Amino acid sequence: MRFNAPLQAKDKIPVLISAHLKPQGTPNRHRSVSLGASSSYKNFPAILETGSFQAPSEEALILKNKSLEVEPYLNGRCIYLVGMMGSGKTTVGRILSQVLSYSFCDSDSVVEEDANGTSVAEIFKLYGEGFFRDKETEALRRLSLMHQLVVSTGGGAVIRPINWKYMQKGISVWLDVPLEALAERIAAVGTSSRPLLHNESGDAYVKALKRLSSLWEERGEAYANANARVSLENIAAKLGLGDVSNLTPTAIAIEALEQIESYLKEGW
């Protein structure tokens, strides 16, 4: 795995991200980049990315101003995004990483890299969920040594207390999305990359909602351990929108920064 110097601001290429958080096709692969760290972590390996974006001008200005307000309180601490599968952790995480001049990392990608490029779905199939969870915990342990990093965690990362121990070294943020919206997104893009859903039979939306409801029963209370909660229903209500699918990723990122700021100011 690679670990180099961070991108400078001039190296970031803006790409328009103004689409709503609705199901998309195969996700885009972003090039790997590196993260600056103190010399003691010089040889630390990790899969790190940057998600460059350009939001609509009004949202972009709000987002940037909010990031400037939050930055002094963050003091370089990592941000860990938690939430159910399909909740937008990767999309929102990339936006946050750019506006904060952080790097981005998907913990699943670290696990896959450690497994010589084997996908999460294949790891589940070949070795079982327990093996994957062990590798996930090791990935979070290593990432917890870092600074100025936004981490998108797997949907089940919250079930192990040891994972919270590592995430508590930074700020944990729960993206709380209604199950129905999650089921719609997942049904639209398919379940082949979702090992906990792939073996279900029947209508795509119905089976996704059924399995998500079951997972929520197992994990719902654990997500509430996060330092900050970003409720898409609350954002939609504030903006006068009737459907959370009409929210832009940037609007969600703005709310995430507001909730992070609120949490950090409480302990300031």
Kinemage of the C-alpha trace (Angstrom):
@kinemage 1
@onewidth
@group {chain A} dominant
@subgroup {mainchain}
@vectorlist {calphas} color= white
{ca met a 1} P 0.000 0.000 0.000
{ca arg a 2} L 1.092 3.556 -0.661
{ca phe a 3} L 1.854 6.459 1.646
{ca asn a 4} L 3.276 9.727 0.359
{ca ala a 5} L 2.900 13.502 0.798
{ca pro a 6} L -0.496 15.264 0.740
{ca leu a 7} L -1.886 17.020 -2.298
{ca gln a 8} L -1.426 20.741 -2.340
{ca ala a 9} L -4.430 22.973 -3.023
{ca lys a 10} L -3.158 23.761 -6.519
{ca asp a 11} L -3.174 20.047 -7.383
{ca lys a 12} L -6.860 19.574 -6.702
{ca ile a 13} L -8.985 19.472 -9.837
{ca pro a 14} L -12.600 20.581 -9.293
{ca val a 15} L -15.259 18.219 -10.611
{ca leu a 16} L -18.948 19.113 -10.482
{ca ile a 17} L -20.918 17.254 -7.830
{ca ser a 18} L -24.345 18.830 -7.791
{ca ala a 19} L -26.392 15.683 -8.288
{ca his a 20} L -28.870 14.628 -5.663
{ca leu a 21} L -28.202 11.631 -3.458
{ca lys a 22} L -30.084 9.200 -5.640
{ca pro a 23} L -28.912 5.754 -6.755
{ca gln a 24} L -26.132 5.871 -9.273
{ca gly a 25} L -24.441 3.236 -11.387
{ca thr a 26} L -20.986 1.842 -10.805
{ca pro a 27} L -19.141 4.257 -8.502
{ca asn a 28} L -16.252 6.199 -9.953
{ca arg a 29} L -12.777 5.140 -8.965
{ca his a 30} L -10.721 8.026 -7.602
{ca arg a 31} L -6.999 8.062 -7.902
{ca ser a 32} L -4.969 7.252 -4.832
{ca val a 33} L -3.277 10.109 -3.054
{ca ser a 34} L -1.303 10.422 0.107
{ca leu a 35} L -1.610 11.957 3.504
{ca gly a 36} L 0.878 14.075 5.372
{ca ala a 37} L 1.855 12.827 8.796
{ca ser a 38} L 4.519 13.290 11.363
{ca ser a 39} L 7.826 11.578 10.642
{ca ser a 40} L 7.043 8.788 13.125
{ca tyr a 41} L 4.286 7.625 10.766
{ca lys a 42} L 6.413 8.094 7.674
{ca asn a 43} L 6.177 4.500 6.514
{ca phe a 44} L 2.595 3.889 7.566
{ca pro a 45} L 0.665 2.240 4.703
{ca ala a 46} L -2.891 3.244 3.815
{ca ile a 47} L -5.195 3.664 0.836
{ca leu a 48} L -5.915 7.371 0.715
{ca glu a 49} L -7.937 9.338 -1.788
{ca thr a 50} L -9.102 12.830 -2.523
{ca gly a 51} L -12.616 13.573 -3.751
{ca ser a 52} L -12.443 16.887 -5.558
{ca phe a 53} L -15.750 18.609 -6.184
{ca gln a 54} L -17.404 21.877 -7.065
{ca ala a 55} L -20.800 22.456 -5.490
{ca pro a 56} L -23.368 24.997 -6.720
{ca ser a 57} L -22.013 28.438 -5.863
{ca glu a 58} L -24.339 29.239 -2.943
{ca glu a 59} L -23.860 25.846 -1.305
{ca ala a 60} L -20.121 25.974 -1.994
{ca leu a 61} L -19.825 29.292 -0.172
{ca ile a 62} L -21.808 28.047 2.828
{ca leu a 63} L -19.735 24.867 2.932
{ca lys a 64} L -16.431 26.729 2.770
{ca asn a 65} L -17.422 29.249 5.426
{ca lys a 66} L -18.582 26.489 7.735
{ca ser a 67} L -15.344 24.574 7.242
{ca leu a 68} L -13.370 27.656 8.246
{ca glu a 69} L -15.439 27.920 11.427
{ca val a 70} L -14.958 24.261 12.312
{ca glu a 71} L -11.291 23.879 11.426
{ca pro a 72} L -9.819 25.534 14.557
{ca tyr a 73} L -11.833 23.207 16.783
{ca leu a 74} L -10.890 20.077 14.821
{ca asn a 75} L -7.183 20.626 15.334
{ca gly a 76} L -6.325 17.970 12.769
{ca arg a 77} L -8.381 15.205 14.316
{ca cys a 78} L -9.733 12.529 11.996
{ca ile a 79} L -13.414 12.284 11.109
{ca tyr a 80} L -15.024 8.829 11.017
{ca leu a 81} L -18.293 8.519 9.128
{ca val a 82} L -20.564 5.707 10.307
{ca gly a 83} L -23.948 4.602 9.064
{ca met a 84} L -25.861 1.898 7.255
{ca met a 85} L -24.755 0.667 3.854
{ca gly a 86} L -25.817 3.090 1.138
{ca ser a 87} L -25.997 6.072 3.493
{ca gly a 88} L -23.581 8.174 1.427
{ca lys a 89} L -20.502 7.944 3.630
{ca thr a 90} L -18.116 7.831 0.690
{ca thr a 91} L -19.742 10.686 -1.236
{ca val a 92} L -20.050 12.975 1.783
{ca gly a 93} L -16.634 11.933 3.055
{ca arg a 94} L -14.912 13.017 -0.133
{ca ile a 95} L -16.618 16.403 -0.009
{ca leu a 96} L -15.593 16.919 3.621
{ca ser a 97} L -12.034 15.844 2.926
{ca gln a 98} L -11.587 18.413 0.185
{ca val a 99} L -13.157 21.377 1.935
{ca leu a 100} L -11.119 20.666 5.089
{ca ser a 101} L -7.922 19.933 3.111
{ca tyr a 102} L -7.959 16.441 4.595
{ca ser a 103} L -7.362 13.167 2.771
{ca phe a 104} L -10.064 10.532 2.351
{ca cys a 105} L -9.943 6.822 3.075
{ca asp a 106} L -12.483 4.015 2.823
{ca ser a 107} L -11.752 1.410 5.507
{ca asp a 108} L -13.101 -1.340 3.237
{ca ser a 109} L -10.457 -0.393 0.664
{ca val a 110} L -7.735 -0.846 3.268
{ca val a 111} L -9.066 -4.334 4.029
{ca glu a 112} L -9.198 -5.161 0.322
{ca glu a 113} L -5.641 -3.950 -0.192
{ca asp a 114} L -4.442 -6.093 2.713
{ca ala a 115} L -6.171 -9.044 1.048
{ca asn a 116} L -4.191 -8.516 -2.184
{ca gly a 117} L -7.064 -6.770 -3.911
{ca thr a 118} L -9.767 -9.282 -2.974
{ca ser a 119} L -13.139 -7.523 -2.802
{ca val a 120} L -15.134 -7.347 0.412
{ca ala a 121} L -17.822 -9.529 -1.170
{ca glu a 122} L -15.230 -12.191 -2.026
{ca ile a 123} L -13.658 -11.974 1.439
{ca phe a 124} L -17.057 -12.715 2.976
{ca lys a 125} L -17.555 -15.610 0.580
{ca leu a 126} L -14.103 -17.151 0.997
{ca tyr a 127} L -13.314 -16.491 4.658
{ca gly a 128} L -16.538 -15.453 6.392
{ca glu a 129} L -17.720 -12.334 8.157
{ca gly a 130} L -15.622 -12.929 11.274
{ca phe a 131} L -12.405 -12.818 9.249
{ca phe a 132} L -13.508 -9.599 7.598
{ca arg a 133} L -14.402 -7.973 10.931
{ca asp a 134} L -10.959 -8.799 12.317
{ca lys a 135} L -9.320 -7.171 9.315
{ca glu a 136} L -11.656 -4.183 9.616
{ca thr a 137} L -10.672 -3.684 13.253
{ca glu a 138} L -6.993 -3.829 12.333
{ca ala a 139} L -7.562 -1.272 9.583
{ca leu a 140} L -9.283 1.119 12.012
{ca arg a 141} L -6.485 0.640 14.535
{ca arg a 142} L -3.925 1.691 11.968
{ca leu a 143} L -6.019 4.581 10.688
{ca ser a 144} L -6.453 5.842 14.250
{ca leu a 145} L -2.725 6.663 14.246
{ca met a 146} L -3.306 9.245 11.548
{ca his a 147} L -4.344 12.893 11.417
{ca gln a 148} L -6.263 15.057 8.934
{ca leu a 149} L -8.157 12.136 7.497
{ca val a 150} L -11.843 11.526 6.713
{ca val a 151} L -12.642 7.814 7.008
{ca ser a 152} L -15.691 6.112 5.524
{ca thr a 153} L -16.303 3.023 7.650
{ca gly a 154} L -18.172 -0.149 6.789
{ca gly a 155} L -21.800 -0.390 7.858
{ca gly a 156} L -21.021 -3.007 10.496
{ca ala a 157} L -17.935 -1.354 11.983
{ca val a 158} L -20.027 -0.037 14.877
{ca ile a 159} L -20.814 -3.466 16.323
{ca arg a 160} L -17.412 -3.986 17.940
{ca pro a 161} L -16.598 -1.854 21.014
{ca ile a 162} L -12.887 -1.965 20.150
{ca asn a 163} L -13.641 -0.131 16.915
{ca trp a 164} L -15.232 2.695 18.879
{ca lys a 165} L -12.077 2.876 20.992
{ca tyr a 166} L -10.082 3.632 17.857
{ca met a 167} L -12.654 6.012 16.394
{ca gln a 168} L -12.820 7.954 19.655
{ca lys a 169} L -9.356 9.267 18.860
{ca gly a 170} L -11.150 11.408 16.282
{ca ile a 171} L -14.718 12.592 15.712
{ca ser a 172} L -17.388 10.057 14.765
{ca val a 173} L -20.348 11.215 12.670
{ca trp a 174} L -23.478 9.132 12.027
{ca leu a 175} L -25.239 9.644 8.685
{ca asp a 176} L -28.802 8.754 9.624
{ca val a 177} L -30.849 7.915 6.521
{ca pro a 178} L -34.399 6.462 6.491
{ca leu a 179} L -34.397 2.750 5.686
{ca glu a 180} L -36.809 3.226 2.801
{ca ala a 181} L -34.421 5.651 1.097
{ca leu a 182} L -31.520 3.261 1.650
{ca ala a 183} L -33.498 0.383 0.147
{ca glu a 184} L -34.326 2.465 -2.933
{ca arg a 185} L -30.683 3.364 -3.488
{ca ile a 186} L -29.413 -0.172 -3.033
{ca ala a 187} L -32.147 -1.717 -5.185
{ca ala a 188} L -31.275 0.690 -7.989
{ca val a 189} L -27.557 -0.138 -8.106
{ca gly a 190} L -27.791 -3.842 -7.218
{ca thr a 191} L -26.518 -5.901 -4.300
{ca ser a 192} L -23.528 -7.705 -5.839
{ca ser a 193} L -21.097 -5.612 -3.771
{ca arg a 194} L -23.192 -5.955 -0.590
{ca pro a 195} L -22.333 -9.362 0.887
{ca leu a 196} L -24.986 -9.153 3.599
{ca leu a 197} L -27.713 -8.568 0.992
{ca his a 198} L -26.523 -10.464 -2.057
{ca asn a 199} L -28.024 -13.842 -1.182
{ca glu a 200} L -31.527 -12.560 -0.566
{ca ser a 201} L -34.169 -13.543 -3.145
{ca gly a 202} L -37.210 -11.674 -4.470
{ca asp a 203} L -37.927 -8.079 -5.459
{ca ala a 204} L -34.802 -5.948 -5.098
{ca tyr a 205} L -36.443 -3.188 -3.040
{ca val a 206} L -38.399 -5.563 -0.807
{ca lys a 207} L -35.429 -7.783 -0.037
{ca ala a 208} L -33.183 -4.779 0.575
{ca leu a 209} L -35.686 -3.201 2.971
{ca lys a 210} L -36.217 -6.505 4.790
{ca arg a 211} L -32.501 -7.094 5.303
{ca leu a 212} L -31.806 -3.474 6.198
{ca ser a 213} L -34.548 -3.601 8.820
{ca ser a 214} L -32.907 -6.679 10.316
{ca leu a 215} L -29.491 -5.036 10.337
{ca trp a 216} L -30.982 -1.928 11.910
{ca glu a 217} L -32.301 -4.021 14.787
{ca glu a 218} L -28.747 -5.253 15.369
{ca arg a 219} L -26.913 -1.962 14.893
{ca gly a 220} L -29.298 0.927 15.530
{ca glu a 221} L -28.262 1.559 19.110
{ca ala a 222} L -24.585 1.292 18.197
{ca tyr a 223} L -24.802 4.085 15.620
{ca ala a 224} L -26.118 6.357 18.352
{ca asn a 225} L -22.691 6.141 20.042
{ca ala a 226} L -21.342 8.565 17.455
{ca asn a 227} L -20.273 12.012 18.613
{ca ala a 228} L -22.521 13.725 16.073
{ca arg a 229} L -25.693 12.712 14.209
{ca val a 230} L -26.641 13.957 10.756
{ca ser a 231} L -30.328 13.250 10.171
{ca leu a 232} L -31.319 13.518 6.519
{ca glu a 233} L -34.952 13.844 7.569
{ca asn a 234} L -34.061 16.871 9.703
{ca ile a 235} L -32.098 18.469 6.860
{ca ala a 236} L -34.969 17.927 4.419
{ca ala a 237} L -37.414 19.475 6.886
{ca lys a 238} L -35.209 22.550 7.393
{ca leu a 239} L -34.901 23.033 3.637
{ca gly a 240} L -38.602 22.446 2.985
{ca leu a 241} L -38.026 19.256 1.007
{ca gly a 242} L -40.429 16.349 1.220
{ca asp a 243} L -38.001 13.656 0.118
{ca val a 244} L -34.477 13.081 1.461
{ca ser a 245} L -33.469 11.909 -2.014
{ca asn a 246} L -33.729 15.533 -3.121
{ca leu a 247} L -30.880 16.557 -0.836
{ca thr a 248} L -27.529 17.293 -2.435
{ca pro a 249} L -24.393 15.694 -0.971
{ca thr a 250} L -23.125 19.204 -0.265
{ca ala a 251} L -26.171 20.025 1.873
{ca ile a 252} L -25.480 16.892 3.899
{ca ala a 253} L -21.807 17.814 4.242
{ca ile a 254} L -22.786 21.277 5.520
{ca glu a 255} L -25.015 19.695 8.166
{ca ala a 256} L -22.191 17.318 9.107
{ca leu a 257} L -19.873 20.267 9.730
{ca glu a 258} L -22.552 22.020 11.773
{ca gln a 259} L -23.032 18.959 13.957
{ca ile a 260} L -19.283 18.479 14.332
{ca glu a 261} L -18.917 22.120 15.352
{ca ser a 262} L -21.719 21.792 17.897
{ca tyr a 263} L -20.094 18.728 19.436
{ca leu a 264} L -16.627 20.236 19.575
{ca lys a 265} L -17.814 23.529 21.050
{ca glu a 266} L -19.485 21.649 23.884
{ca gly a 267} L -16.109 20.356 24.995
{ca trp a 268} L -14.115 23.481 24.182
